[in-house]
Amino acid sequence: MHLTDKLRKVFEVEKQLRGLKARLHEAERSLAKYEKDLTAIQTDKAKLETDLKQLTAQAANFEGETKRLDARMAVLKEQMDNAKTNKEYKAFLTELNTFKADRDRNEQSALEIMTKADEMKKQIASLDDKKGEREQLKTVAANERTTRHNEIADRLTELTAQRDTLAKDLPQDALRDLQRLLDTRGEDAMGIVEVVDVKRGEFHCSVCMMSLPTDKALGLVKGDRITKCTSCQCILYLDEEGALSLNPNARAQAKEDAKIRALSTGPKAKAPKKPKAEPAPATPEA
Ligand SMILES: [Zn+2]
């Protein structure tokens, strides 16, 4: 087997290996994303809960103050009932009105805080919903990852063994070259030489679609050394059709086979081409 054929075989197995692992990596990425979401939700929730605690403490202070004012007002009302003079009564009334105004302001503040606290509680509840949803998604993703892992485990071992066997047959430097290209370019590590027109010497690389010089394409018929694309530097190879169109011996053989097939079909076979005849003289007009 030619060097490029051996490289191609390793390349094909590597592509399958990488494809398998890609699906596992995808499942791992989803799982990591949900875990990250959950941490963010937990952080937001903890902050809201701290803020809510502070608000509740503030609300309790206002509540205590309202109770204190209520008690103070009750005393004043009693004093008013027992006032001896009109002047004394008016003095208590003025004081009572001041307390009432304080109490109103106090109550207003408490109400604002309670509204804020209610809003916060709603936000916390919504985060809880979100958390539940993410936890479900995380469970699905974790199962998916396990399934993917189990699914590919056998195939992975199988393909790895296959790759190792094929790789043993390759020179170390060629294998290193291919490995490096696989790491940097993935599936574009190797490219087919697309034969457009042999006679006009038109070939291009299937990876970058740029033209290739004829000698590169022809060199691949022998395939005993690594040939790279002039433009994108992928390792080039010929597929069966390309190899046939570039190999004169194979082409001649294919023609010969076709001829034999044609003859064996009997009278229908195409007659060999006659040498070009002289044009017939024009018939003189009568
Ligand atoms: Zn190329």
Residues whose N, C-alpha, C, O or C-beta is under 5 A from the ligand:
A	BS01	ZN	C205 V207 C208 M209 C229 S231 C232 Q233
